[in-house]
Amino acid sequence: MILAELRLVALPGFPRVAGGDDLATFTTESLARAGLALASDDVLVFAQKIVSKAEGRCIDLATVTPGARALELAALVQKDPRLVELVLSESRRVVRTAKDVLIVEHRLGLIMANAGIDQSNVADPGRGEFALLLPEDPDASATRLRDRLGELTGCRPGVVISDSFGRPWRVGTVGVAIGCAGVAATLDLRGQRDMFGRVLRVSVVGHADELASAASILMGQGSEARPVVLIRGVGGAAVGGPTLDQPASALIRPPQQDLFR
């Protein structure tokens, strides 16, 4: 009997991240503390927050001046007008609004609350009010991390950048992939057969989202301070090869296939 097993390890002692920090170096140091060495079919999942911080995407709200549209929306959704201005600057369009709710289409194509802009675990409140934007290009961020890890360790694992999303018709947030490199973002099973020989016709797995969601269980949402998770056991069928290097943008459903737009 062959056992199927997946191992997840939250890397210990990861330091607080600031603009310009080398996340790959922090990661190798944390791996060493845990007595772990990277393998080519490993996956490292990074919380979006530390990637954004390292890339200098932290904005002082004192520097933001809201425009007329932001002031109008802020009164409707009852949010800080400066935050709403940032949301609009990062968005293609507003999708839905209600009290405490501002759902937009991010410039990256992601449908999400507040354009992914967050204020939790961003900065010490004593320093002022800050907000954290998503990385400019999360797929490119994942590729840079993977390449830098290769320079430091000689091994280029799969890399996923995860964020927490709410979902229509479902309560609660889950981890999803907003960036990836060296990982199959989707697994297209169409044409394969099920255990009874029936041909699969519509089965496409959101593989990178599943990895992000698994890692988010260990990362937590509060004060856990576990922003990087090693996933071992995914297997070479979905990690590592050049044909599997699929960006997370492949997970975004094209508008012509969107039945709810």
C-alpha positions, 0 to 999 in steps of 0.5 A: 500500500502506498500512503499519500501524505502532505507535510506542511511546516510553518518556518520558525523565527521569521523576522518582521519585514520592512521595505528592501528586506531580502525575503529569500535570505530570511527564508533560508535562515529560517529553514536552517533554524528548522533543520530543513533543506529545500528540495526541487519539488517543495513549495514555499507559500509566502503571505502577501503581506510580507512580500508587499512590505519588502517591496515598499508597498506600505502607504502613510495615509497622512500622504493621501488626499481623497478626491470627490469620488472617494469622498462620495463612496466613503460616505456610502460604505462608511470607510476612511476616505483616504483608504477609499482613495487608495482602493480606487487608485488600485482598481479598474471598477467598483463591483458592489458597495454597502455599509462596510463593504467595498468590492472592486475589480483590482487592476490585476483582474482580481475581484476582491474587497478593498482592492486587497488593501489592508491595515492589520499587522501593517505597522505600530499604531504609534507611528501613524496610520498606514495601509498596505497595497498588493505587490505591483505584479505578484507573479513577477514577485514569485519569480524573483523569490524563486530565482533568489532562492536558487542563487542562495541554495542551488534549489528553485522550489515552487513559490506561491504568494497567498492572500485571504479572500472572502467568497460570494455565497460563502462565509469566511475567508480562505487563502488564495494564490495571487502569485506563483512561479514554478507551480502549476496554477491549475491542473487540467484533468479534462480528457482523463478518466475517473475510477470507473473509466468515465471521461472527465469533461470539465474538471480543472483544479485550482491547484495553487489556490489549494496550496495557498489555502492549506498553508493559511491554516498554519499562517493564521490571521492574527498575531501568529507571525508565521508568514512562510510555510513549506509544503512537502509532498505535492510531487513532481506532477505539479511542481518544478518543471518548466511546463508547470511554471504557470502564473497565478493570473491563469486562475482568473476566469476570462470575462467571456466565461463569467456568468455573473458579470 
